[in-house]
Amino acid sequence: MDDISRIRNLSIIAHIDAGKTSCTEGLLFYSGLSHRYGKIDEGTSTMDFLPDERARGITIAAAAASIPWKNHEFHLIDTPGHIDFTAEVERSLRAIEGAIVIFSAVEGVEAQSEKVWRQADKYQVAKIAFVNKMDRIGACFEDTLAQIDAKFNDCALPLQLPLGQESEFHAIIDVLSAEQLNFSGEHKEKVLRQPLSPEQAERRQEAYEKVLEKVGNFSEEIALHYLEGKKPEPELLKREIRRLCIERKLVPVFLGSAKGNLGIQPLADAAIDYLPSPLDTPPYKAFLAHNGEETEIEPDPEAPL
């Protein structure tokens, strides 16, 4: 792709069994690259291609895919979650600008979740989060948010709310657009945006106020709107959220069920909206092999390889 502002170099990171590979399979399927939604339990996932991975149902080696999405391109790395293969995560994070951190809505923030989060911080990788398994028994979006805030310095910025609990989970409230997201079709491939009911609108308004308050802590423009009781323009709010995400001050949080085919398309849209392109990050420092001098590498497609 010539316009590198439309590229997102991403990694999906998480504790083992949080749903990294299932989310990647959803992205492959809904982008049209794959004609079936690969399932780890059935040994049909595209990204877990090694015999040991399919036999054991876990990711062992990092796997990469280039995925077209809405006139953009994701260079996506699916990483292992097991701590024995953490070196694969480390080498993946060195090569990307953004990460999607997956959390299970049942288990919340687990030990390896903290490990991969700190690894991402080490390499100054911007993050968005996806609370997966919202349709499972014991799933709780609010508890997971509280754990993220407690573990990672009050950074969670929930931009979605669930409709329905556990097995009744069926749709999503988009906090910024004030719409209900429904998913229809054989594989939930169609995303339908519908108006909110009065009760849902009240929930959304409360969440929206919290978003303005949290973003306003870091954005003078949003703070002025908030204090004056004015609603900021959607473009301004999204632009400020994106800036704060890239600066690693806030982490936008989304939700769904990868196995249940719910929430993957909005997550992909969020990666475009909030995660950095190569142009949004500082130049990489490197050493010239012939003399050992330090140099900087710019993201220039016209430069020598």
C-alpha positions in Angstrom: 0.0 0.0 0.0 1.5 3.4 -1.1 -0.4 5.5 1.5 1.2 4.2 4.7 -1.1 6.3 6.8 -3.6 3.6 6.0 -1.4 0.8 7.4 -1.8 -0.5 10.9 1.0 -2.8 12.2 -0.8 -4.7 15.0 -0.3 -7.5 17.4 -3.0 -9.4 19.3 -1.8 -10.1 22.8 -3.3 -11.7 25.9 -3.2 -14.4 28.6 -3.6 -17.9 27.2 -7.2 -18.9 26.2 -8.5 -15.3 26.3 -9.5 -15.6 22.6 -6.6 -14.0 20.6 -6.7 -16.5 17.8 -10.5 -16.5 17.7 -10.5 -12.8 17.3 -7.9 -13.0 14.5 -10.0 -15.7 12.7 -13.0 -13.3 12.9 -11.0 -10.5 11.3 -9.8 -12.9 8.5 -13.4 -14.1 7.9 -15.2 -10.7 7.9 -12.5 -9.2 5.7 -13.2 -11.8 3.1 -9.7 -13.4 3.2 -11.1 -16.6 4.7 -14.2 -18.3 3.6 -14.8 -20.1 6.9 -14.6 -18.9 10.5 -11.8 -21.1 11.8 -12.4 -22.7 15.2 -9.5 -23.7 17.6 -11.5 -26.5 19.2 -12.0 -28.1 15.8 -8.4 -27.6 14.7 -9.6 -25.5 11.7 -8.0 -22.1 12.6 -5.9 -20.5 9.9 -3.3 -18.9 12.2 -2.6 -22.0 14.3 -1.2 -24.0 11.4 1.5 -26.1 13.1 0.4 -29.7 13.9 1.3 -29.2 17.6 -0.8 -26.0 17.7 -3.9 -27.8 16.2 -3.5 -30.8 18.4 -3.1 -28.9 21.7 -5.5 -26.0 20.8 -2.9 -23.3 21.7 -0.7 -20.8 19.8 3.0 -21.7 20.0 4.6 -19.5 17.4 3.6 -16.0 16.3 1.8 -15.9 12.9 1.3 -12.9 10.7 -1.4 -12.0 8.2 -2.1 -9.0 6.0 -5.8 -8.1 6.2 -7.6 -5.5 4.1 -10.2 -3.5 6.0 -12.2 -0.5 4.7 -9.5 0.9 2.5 -6.8 0.2 5.1 -4.5 -2.7 5.6 -3.7 -4.5 8.8 -0.4 -6.3 9.2 -1.5 -8.5 12.1 0.6 -10.7 14.3 -1.3 -13.3 16.4 1.0 -14.1 19.4 1.1 -17.0 22.0 -0.5 -16.5 25.4 1.4 -19.2 27.3 4.2 -17.8 29.3 6.6 -20.5 28.0 6.5 -18.8 24.6 6.7 -15.2 25.8 9.8 -14.5 23.6 7.4 -14.7 20.6 5.4 -11.9 22.1 8.6 -9.8 22.7 9.9 -10.1 19.2 6.4 -9.3 17.8 6.0 -6.1 19.8 9.3 -4.8 18.6 7.9 -4.7 15.1 4.5 -3.1 15.6 3.0 0.3 16.6 -0.3 -0.9 18.0 -1.8 -3.8 20.0 -5.2 -5.2 20.7 -5.2 -6.6 24.2 -7.8 -9.3 24.8 -9.3 -10.0 28.2 -11.7 -12.7 29.1 -14.9 -11.2 30.7 -15.0 -14.3 33.0 -11.4 -14.3 34.3 -10.6 -10.6 33.9 -7.0 -9.5 34.1 -4.8 -12.6 34.5 -1.1 -13.0 35.2 0.0 -13.2 31.6 -2.3 -10.2 30.8 -0.2 -8.1 33.0 3.0 -9.5 31.5 2.1 -8.7 27.9 0.8 -5.3 28.9 4.1 -4.4 30.5 5.9 -5.8 27.4 3.9 -3.5 25.2 4.7 -0.5 27.5 8.4 -1.4 27.2 8.2 -0.9 23.4 5.9 2.1 23.7 3.1 0.3 21.9 -0.3 2.0 21.8 -3.2 -0.3 22.9 -6.9 -0.8 22.6 -8.6 -3.5 24.6 -11.3 -6.1 23.8 -13.3 -7.8 26.6 -14.1 -11.1 25.1 -16.4 -14.0 26.1 -19.3 -11.7 27.0 -21.7 -14.6 26.4 -20.1 -16.9 28.9 -21.4 -17.8 32.4 -19.8 -15.5 34.9 -18.9 -12.8 32.3 -18.9 -9.2 33.8 -17.8 -6.2 31.7 -17.8 -3.8 34.7 -15.6 -6.1 36.8 -13.1 -6.5 34.0 -13.0 -2.7 33.5 -12.4 -2.2 37.2 -9.5 -4.7 37.1 -7.9 -2.9 34.1 -8.1 0.4 35.9 -6.7 -1.0 39.2 -3.8 -2.8 37.5 -2.9 -0.2 34.8 -3.3 3.2 36.3 -6.9 4.1 35.6 -6.5 4.0 31.8 -9.7 2.2 30.7 -12.0 4.2 28.4 -15.1 2.1 27.7 -16.6 3.1 24.3 -19.1 0.3 24.3 -21.7 -1.2 26.7 -23.2 -4.7 26.6 -26.8 -5.4 26.0 -27.8 -8.6 27.8 -25.8 -10.6 30.3 -24.0 -14.0 29.8 -26.1 -16.2 27.5 -28.5 -13.2 27.0 -25.8 -11.0 25.6 -26.9 -10.2 22.1 -26.0 -6.6 21.1 -23.8 -3.6 21.9 -24.3 0.1 22.7 -22.0 2.4 20.9 -21.3 5.1 23.5 -20.0 7.8 21.0 -22.6 7.4 18.3 -25.5 6.6 20.7 -26.6 3.6 18.6 -27.4 0.0 19.2 -25.2 -2.4 17.2 -27.0 -5.6 16.2 -25.4 -8.5 14.2 -27.4 -10.5 11.7 -26.8 -13.1 9.0 -25.6 -16.7 9.2 -22.3 -15.7 10.6 -23.4 -12.3 12.1 -21.6 -10.6 9.2 -24.1 -7.7 8.9 -23.8 -4.9 11.5 -27.1 -3.1 11.9 -27.1 0.3 13.7 -30.4 1.1 15.3 -31.8 3.8 17.7 -31.6 3.2 21.5 -34.6 2.7 23.7 -35.1 5.4 26.4 -33.6 3.1 29.0 -30.6 2.3 26.8 -30.2 6.0 26.0 -30.0 6.8 29.8 -27.2 4.1 30.2 -25.4 5.5 27.2 -25.6 9.1 28.4 -24.1 8.2 31.8 -21.2 6.3 30.1 -20.8 9.2 27.6 -20.4 11.7 30.5 -17.7 9.5 32.0 -15.9 9.4 28.7 -15.9 13.2 28.4 -14.7 13.5 32.0 -11.8 11.0 31.5 -10.7 12.5 28.2 -11.0 16.0 29.6 -8.4 15.1 32.2 -5.9 15.1 29.4 -7.5 17.3 26.7 -8.0 21.0 27.3 -10.4 21.3 24.4 -12.7 18.5 25.7 -12.4 19.8 29.3 -13.7 23.3 28.2 -16.7 21.7 26.4 -17.4 19.5 29.5 -17.2 22.4 31.9 -19.4 24.6 29.8 -21.9 21.9 29.4 -21.4 21.7 25.6 -21.3 18.5 23.6 -18.0 18.3 21.6 -18.2 17.6 17.9 -17.8 13.8 17.3 -14.8 14.3 15.0 -13.1 16.4 17.8 -13.8 13.8 20.5 -12.6 10.9 18.3 -9.5 12.8 17.3 -8.6 13.5 20.9 -9.2 9.9 22.0 -6.9 8.8 19.2 -4.2 11.2 20.3 -4.4 10.0 23.9 -4.4 6.4 22.8 -1.3 6.9 20.7 0.3 8.8 23.6 -0.6 5.8 25.8 -2.5 7.9 28.3 -5.9 6.1 27.7 -6.9 2.7 26.4 -10.3 2.6 24.5 -12.2 -0.6 25.5 -14.5 -2.6 23.4 -16.4 -5.9 24.0 -18.0 -8.9 22.3 -17.7 -12.6 21.8 -15.2 -13.9 19.2 -16.7 -17.4 19.2 -20.2 -16.0 19.2 -19.4 -13.8 16.2 -20.3 -10.6 18.0 -18.3 -7.4 18.1 -15.4 -8.2 15.7 -16.2 -5.7 13.0 -16.5 -2.7 15.4 -13.2 -3.8 16.9 -11.5 -3.7 13.5 -13.0 -0.3 12.9 -11.6 0.9 16.2 -8.1 -0.3 15.2 -8.4 2.1 12.2 -9.8 4.9 14.3 -7.5 4.9 17.3 -4.3 2.9 16.7 -1.3 4.6 15.1 0.0 4.2 11.6 3.8 4.1 11.0 3.7 7.8 10.5 2.3 8.4 14.0 5.3 7.0 15.8 8.9 8.3 16.3 11.7 7.1 14.0 13.3 3.9 14.9 16.9 4.1 16.1 19.3 1.6 14.4 23.0 1.0 14.0 25.0 1.2 10.8 26.6 -2.2 10.3 29.8 -0.9 8.7 30.8 1.6 11.4 28.4 1.1 14.4 27.1 4.6 14.3 23.5 5.3 15.4 21.0 6.4 12.8 17.3 6.9 12.6 14.9 5.0 10.3 11.9 6.9 8.9 8.8 5.1 7.6 9.5 6.2 4.0 8.4 3.7 1.3 10.8 5.4 -1.2 13.9 4.9 1.0 16.3 2.0 0.4 15.3 -1.4 2.0 
